[in-house]
């Protein structure tokens, strides 16, 4: 005899419907199915002004595009939308901390993202941790910034990419001596320089000289002359964006014709527009390139970005785009009305960012890990091509 037949024998007809409803209710799942419909806000600390504005605008545009895609496709769920709330920092630590504090005070903001410079990220990190709000770092490259479950990073750490590039340069160019430019006031770039120097020296390549500069320097004529005076086989530039362009231009203007290598700060198109021909042929590591990346996701991203902003996306735009999808994936995994704490826990458990332009993007201990990297260089026509020393 079925349960309903038993109920029919034991319960008067008038009360049967109520009893059946009660049984059905008790059998239903106790939790909500899917994320509660509503608008979920991400507090985005922009850097659209100040010394890193060229890169900052790219991060911002990439994030904007991801927001649009997610909302138009109902990627999180039907009735769920994302909104980006922006506050400008100008790459200033105090302003970034103030912006994150304001996001924390706004209970509509469920997650935050910030920071190109590692010192700025380091200043913001404890604020987010103490407030128990998710903070996704979209640009800072210093190792060890993630602090689970609240602070995570979608940034490809430069170490593995730059080590790979340095080894390739040794194989292709066979230098015997190298002169290095490095920021004296930037711990992250000092670490990147030391990693490359170790690879060189382990291969028997001697250090011809180390020229220290400051991120605020604008005249590189004397430092260029100093580097050339060491008579190196190669000059490596391990500095932030503005000095890197100025150093390379000064070297070429002073008549240096030897090989130069740099880091990914020279990758954005605005850098080539500003510096031009001196950047031609200078290799740099890059995880994403509109000209070189060929995954289906990358092609779709490039097409959509170009349609929206009438420009090709760079590596920074790809990182801003990835940040939003990472937060969205965390939200998508939750049921009911999420809290900042539950979202942070969900994001900390993500081992692979599902929607990315890189052909795979694992997360380990809150840090993105990139298995693939490219070595690009600017052509005379202003396009990024695969580096070929010939």
C-alpha positions as CSV (number, residue, x, y, z in Angstrom):
1,X,0.0,0.0,0.0
2,X,1.4,3.4,-1.0
3,X,1.9,6.3,1.5
4,X,-1.1,8.2,-0.1
5,X,-3.3,5.1,0.1
6,X,-2.5,4.7,3.8
7,X,-3.3,8.4,4.4
8,X,-6.6,8.0,2.6
9,X,-7.7,5.2,4.9
10,X,-6.6,7.0,8.1
11,X,-7.5,10.6,7.4
12,X,-10.9,12.2,6.6
13,X,-11.2,13.4,3.0
14,X,-11.5,17.0,4.2
15,X,-8.1,16.9,5.8
16,X,-6.4,14.8,3.2
17,X,-5.2,17.7,1.0
18,X,-3.6,19.5,3.9
19,X,-1.8,16.3,5.1
20,X,-0.5,15.6,1.5
21,X,0.7,19.3,1.3
22,X,2.5,18.8,4.6
23,X,4.3,15.7,3.3
24,X,5.3,17.4,0.1
25,X,6.6,20.4,2.0
26,X,8.7,18.2,4.4
27,X,10.2,16.3,1.4
28,X,11.4,19.5,-0.4
29,X,15.1,20.6,0.0
30,X,15.6,22.9,3.0
31,X,17.9,25.2,1.1
32,X,17.2,27.5,-1.8
33,X,18.0,26.3,-5.2
34,X,20.4,28.7,-6.9
35,X,21.5,32.3,-6.1
36,X,18.8,34.6,-4.9
37,X,17.7,36.9,-7.8
38,X,19.1,40.4,-7.4
39,X,21.8,42.9,-8.2
40,X,25.3,42.1,-6.8
41,X,27.8,45.0,-6.7
42,X,31.6,44.8,-7.1
43,X,33.6,47.7,-5.7
44,X,36.3,48.4,-8.3
45,X,39.2,50.7,-7.3
46,X,40.2,52.2,-10.6
47,X,43.5,53.7,-11.7
48,X,42.3,55.6,-14.7
49,X,44.4,58.6,-13.7
50,X,47.9,59.0,-12.4
51,X,51.2,57.4,-13.5
52,X,49.7,54.1,-14.5
53,X,46.6,55.4,-16.2
54,X,47.4,53.7,-19.5
55,X,47.2,50.3,-17.9
56,X,44.5,51.3,-15.5
57,X,42.0,52.1,-18.3
58,X,42.6,48.7,-19.8
59,X,41.9,46.9,-16.5
60,X,38.7,48.9,-16.2
61,X,37.5,48.3,-19.8
62,X,38.1,44.6,-19.5
63,X,36.0,44.5,-16.3
64,X,33.2,46.5,-17.9
65,X,33.0,44.1,-20.8
66,X,32.8,41.1,-18.5
67,X,29.9,42.8,-16.6
68,X,28.0,43.4,-19.8
69,X,28.5,39.8,-21.0
70,X,27.5,38.2,-17.7
71,X,24.3,40.3,-17.4
72,X,23.3,39.9,-21.1
73,X,23.7,36.1,-20.9
74,X,22.4,35.5,-17.4
75,X,25.6,33.7,-16.8
76,X,25.1,33.7,-13.0
77,X,21.5,32.9,-13.1
78,X,18.1,34.2,-14.3
79,X,17.3,37.4,-12.5
80,X,20.9,37.9,-11.3
81,X,23.0,40.8,-12.4
82,X,26.3,42.3,-11.6
83,X,27.1,46.0,-11.2
84,X,30.5,47.6,-11.0
85,X,30.8,50.6,-8.6
86,X,34.0,52.6,-9.2
87,X,36.2,54.8,-7.0
88,X,39.4,56.3,-8.4
89,X,42.7,55.9,-6.6
90,X,45.3,57.3,-9.1
91,X,47.6,54.5,-7.9
92,X,47.8,56.2,-4.5
93,X,47.8,53.9,-1.4
94,X,45.9,56.3,0.8
95,X,43.2,56.9,-1.8
96,X,42.9,53.1,-2.4
97,X,42.5,52.4,1.3
98,X,39.8,55.1,1.5
99,X,38.0,53.7,-1.5
100,X,37.9,50.2,-0.1
101,X,36.8,51.5,3.3
102,X,33.9,53.2,1.5
103,X,33.0,50.0,-0.3
104,X,33.0,48.2,3.1
105,X,30.6,50.7,4.5
106,X,28.2,50.2,1.6
107,X,26.5,46.9,2.4
108,X,25.3,46.6,-1.2
109,X,29.0,45.9,-2.2
110,X,29.6,42.2,-1.9
111,X,33.2,42.1,-3.2
112,X,36.0,44.5,-4.1
113,X,39.0,44.5,-6.5
114,X,42.0,46.7,-6.8
115,X,45.6,47.6,-7.3
116,X,48.3,47.7,-10.0
117,X,51.1,48.5,-7.6
118,X,52.1,45.9,-5.0
119,X,52.7,48.5,-2.2
120,X,49.1,49.7,-2.7
121,X,47.8,46.2,-2.6
122,X,49.8,45.6,0.5
123,X,48.1,48.6,2.2
124,X,44.6,47.6,1.1
125,X,44.9,43.9,2.0
126,X,44.6,44.2,5.9
127,X,41.6,46.5,5.5
128,X,39.7,43.9,3.5
129,X,40.7,41.0,5.8
130,X,39.7,42.9,8.9
131,X,36.3,43.7,7.3
132,X,35.9,40.2,6.0
133,X,35.1,41.3,2.4
134,X,36.5,39.6,-0.7
135,X,39.3,41.5,-2.3
136,X,40.5,40.3,-5.7
137,X,43.8,41.8,-6.9
138,X,43.8,42.5,-10.6
139,X,47.3,43.9,-11.2
140,X,49.8,43.8,-8.4
141,X,52.6,41.2,-9.0
142,X,54.3,40.7,-5.6
143,X,54.2,37.1,-4.5
144,X,52.4,36.3,-1.3
145,X,49.6,38.9,-1.5
146,X,46.7,36.5,-1.3
147,X,45.4,35.8,2.2
148,X,42.6,33.2,2.2
149,X,39.7,33.3,2.2
150,X,39.4,37.1,1.7
151,X,42.3,38.1,-0.5
152,X,42.9,36.4,-3.8
153,X,44.7,37.3,-7.1
154,X,44.0,36.7,-10.8
155,X,47.4,38.0,-11.7
156,X,50.0,35.9,-13.4
157,X,53.1,36.2,-11.2
158,X,55.9,37.4,-13.5
159,X,58.6,35.1,-12.1
160,X,57.8,32.0,-14.1
161,X,57.2,33.9,-17.3
162,X,60.3,36.1,-17.0
163,X,62.5,33.1,-16.0
164,X,61.3,31.3,-19.2
165,X,62.1,34.4,-21.3
166,X,65.5,34.9,-19.7
167,X,66.4,31.3,-20.5
168,X,65.2,31.8,-24.1
169,X,67.3,34.9,-24.5
170,X,70.4,33.0,-23.3
171,X,69.7,30.3,-25.9
172,X,69.1,32.7,-28.7
173,X,71.5,35.5,-28.0
174,X,74.4,33.8,-26.1
175,X,75.3,37.0,-24.1
176,X,78.4,37.0,-22.0
177,X,77.7,40.2,-20.0
178,X,74.5,42.0,-19.1
179,X,73.7,45.4,-17.7
180,X,70.5,45.8,-15.7
181,X,68.1,48.7,-15.0
182,X,66.0,48.3,-11.8
183,X,63.7,50.4,-9.7
184,X,65.4,51.3,-6.4
185,X,62.0,52.1,-4.9
186,X,60.0,49.1,-6.0
187,X,60.5,45.8,-4.1
188,X,58.6,43.7,-6.6
189,X,60.8,44.8,-9.5
190,X,63.9,44.3,-7.5
191,X,62.7,40.7,-7.0
192,X,62.1,40.3,-10.7
193,X,65.5,41.7,-11.5
194,X,67.2,39.3,-9.1
195,X,65.4,36.3,-10.5
196,X,66.6,37.1,-14.0
197,X,70.1,37.9,-12.8
198,X,70.3,34.5,-11.1
199,X,69.3,32.7,-14.3
200,X,71.9,34.6,-16.2
201,X,74.7,34.1,-13.6
202,X,73.8,30.4,-13.3
203,X,74.4,30.1,-17.0
204,X,77.7,31.8,-16.7
205,X,76.6,35.3,-17.9
206,X,78.3,38.0,-15.9
207,X,76.8,41.2,-14.6
208,X,78.3,44.2,-16.3
209,X,76.5,46.7,-14.1
210,X,73.3,47.5,-12.2
211,X,71.8,51.0,-12.8
212,X,69.2,52.0,-10.2
213,X,66.5,54.5,-11.0
214,X,63.4,55.8,-9.3
215,X,59.8,55.4,-10.5
216,X,59.5,59.2,-10.6
217,X,62.6,59.8,-12.8
218,X,62.0,61.3,-16.2
219,X,65.4,62.0,-17.6
220,X,67.4,58.9,-18.5
221,X,70.2,60.3,-20.6
222,X,72.8,59.9,-17.9
223,X,71.7,56.4,-16.8
224,X,71.7,55.3,-20.5
225,X,75.2,56.6,-20.9
226,X,76.2,54.8,-17.7
227,X,74.8,51.5,-18.9
228,X,76.4,51.8,-22.3
229,X,79.7,52.5,-20.6
230,X,79.7,49.0,-19.2
231,X,79.9,47.7,-22.8
232,X,77.3,44.9,-22.3
233,X,76.2,42.3,-24.7
234,X,72.6,42.8,-23.5
235,X,70.7,45.4,-21.4
236,X,67.7,44.2,-19.4
237,X,65.1,46.7,-18.1
238,X,63.3,45.7,-14.9
239,X,61.4,48.8,-14.1
240,X,57.8,50.1,-14.0
241,X,56.1,51.4,-17.1
242,X,57.0,55.1,-17.4
243,X,60.8,54.6,-16.7
244,X,60.9,51.5,-18.9
245,X,59.8,53.5,-22.0
246,X,62.1,56.4,-21.2
247,X,65.1,54.1,-20.6
248,X,64.7,52.3,-23.9
249,X,64.2,55.5,-25.8
250,X,67.2,57.1,-24.2
251,X,69.4,54.1,-25.0
252,X,68.4,54.1,-28.7
253,X,68.7,57.9,-28.9
254,X,72.2,57.7,-27.4
255,X,73.2,55.3,-30.2
256,X,73.0,51.9,-28.4
257,X,72.3,49.3,-31.1
258,X,72.7,46.1,-29.0
259,X,69.8,44.0,-27.8
260,X,67.5,45.1,-25.0
261,X,64.9,43.1,-23.2
262,X,62.1,44.3,-20.9
263,X,59.1,43.1,-19.0
264,X,55.3,43.2,-19.7
265,X,55.0,46.9,-18.9
266,X,55.9,47.7,-22.5
267,X,53.1,45.5,-23.8
268,X,50.1,47.9,-23.8
269,X,49.4,49.7,-27.2
270,X,49.6,53.2,-25.5
271,X,53.2,52.5,-24.8
272,X,54.0,51.9,-28.4
273,X,52.0,55.0,-29.4
274,X,54.1,57.0,-26.9
275,X,57.6,55.6,-27.4
276,X,57.4,54.2,-31.0
277,X,60.3,52.8,-32.9
278,X,62.8,52.4,-29.9
279,X,60.5,49.5,-28.7
280,X,60.7,47.6,-32.0
281,X,62.2,44.1,-31.4
282,X,62.5,44.4,-27.6
283,X,61.2,41.1,-26.2
284,X,58.8,40.9,-23.3
285,X,56.8,38.1,-21.7
286,X,53.1,38.2,-22.0
287,X,50.2,35.9,-21.0
288,X,47.7,37.4,-23.4
289,X,48.1,39.2,-26.7
290,X,45.4,40.3,-29.1
291,X,47.7,39.4,-32.0
292,X,49.1,36.1,-30.6
293,X,46.4,34.5,-28.3
294,X,44.4,32.0,-30.3
295,X,42.0,30.1,-28.0
296,X,38.3,30.3,-28.9
297,X,37.6,32.3,-25.7
298,X,40.5,34.7,-26.6
299,X,39.1,35.3,-30.1
300,X,35.6,36.0,-28.8
301,X,37.0,38.4,-26.1
302,X,39.1,40.2,-28.7
303,X,36.2,40.6,-31.1
304,X,33.8,41.8,-28.3
305,X,36.4,44.2,-26.8
306,X,37.2,45.7,-30.2
307,X,33.5,46.2,-31.0
308,X,32.9,47.9,-27.6
309,X,36.0,50.1,-27.3
310,X,37.3,50.4,-30.9
311,X,40.7,49.1,-29.8
312,X,42.4,45.8,-29.3
313,X,42.6,44.5,-25.7
314,X,45.9,44.1,-24.0
315,X,47.1,41.8,-21.2
316,X,45.7,44.2,-18.6
317,X,42.2,44.2,-20.1
318,X,42.3,40.4,-20.0
319,X,43.1,40.5,-16.3
320,X,40.2,42.9,-15.5
321,X,37.9,40.7,-17.5
322,X,39.1,37.6,-15.7
323,X,38.6,39.2,-12.3
324,X,34.9,39.8,-12.9
325,X,34.3,36.3,-14.1
326,X,36.1,34.9,-11.0
327,X,33.8,36.8,-8.7
328,X,30.8,35.7,-10.8
329,X,31.9,32.1,-10.6
330,X,31.9,32.3,-6.8
331,X,28.5,33.8,-6.8
332,X,27.2,31.2,-9.2
333,X,28.2,28.4,-6.9
334,X,26.1,29.8,-4.0
335,X,22.5,29.3,-3.0
336,X,20.1,31.8,-1.5
337,X,21.2,35.3,-0.4
338,X,25.0,35.3,-0.2
339,X,27.1,37.2,2.4
340,X,30.5,38.6,1.9
341,X,31.9,35.8,4.1
342,X,30.2,33.0,2.1
343,X,31.3,34.5,-1.2
344,X,34.9,34.7,0.0
345,X,34.8,31.0,1.1
346,X,33.3,30.0,-2.3
347,X,36.0,31.9,-4.2
348,X,38.7,30.5,-2.1
349,X,37.6,27.0,-3.1
350,X,37.8,27.6,-6.8
351,X,40.6,25.6,-8.4
352,X,40.0,26.6,-12.0
353,X,38.5,29.8,-13.4
354,X,35.9,28.4,-15.8
355,X,35.7,31.4,-18.2
356,X,39.1,32.7,-19.2
357,X,41.0,33.7,-22.3
358,X,44.2,31.8,-21.6
359,X,43.3,28.2,-22.5
360,X,43.1,27.2,-18.8
361,X,43.6,29.1,-15.6
362,X,44.2,27.1,-12.4
363,X,43.9,28.8,-8.9
364,X,46.2,27.5,-6.2
365,X,45.9,28.9,-2.7
366,X,44.1,32.0,-4.0
367,X,46.7,32.7,-6.7
368,X,46.2,32.3,-10.4
369,X,48.8,30.0,-12.0
370,X,49.5,30.3,-15.7
371,X,50.9,27.3,-17.5
372,X,51.4,29.1,-20.8
373,X,53.2,32.3,-21.7
374,X,54.4,34.0,-24.8
375,X,57.4,36.1,-25.8
376,X,56.3,39.0,-27.8
377,X,57.9,42.1,-29.4
378,X,56.6,45.2,-31.2
379,X,57.0,45.3,-35.0
380,X,57.7,48.5,-36.9
381,X,54.0,48.5,-37.9
382,X,53.0,48.7,-34.2
383,X,51.8,45.1,-33.9
384,X,52.8,42.6,-31.3
385,X,54.5,39.6,-33.0
386,X,56.4,36.6,-31.7
387,X,59.9,37.6,-30.8
388,X,62.5,36.5,-33.3
389,X,66.0,37.9,-32.7
390,X,66.7,37.5,-36.4
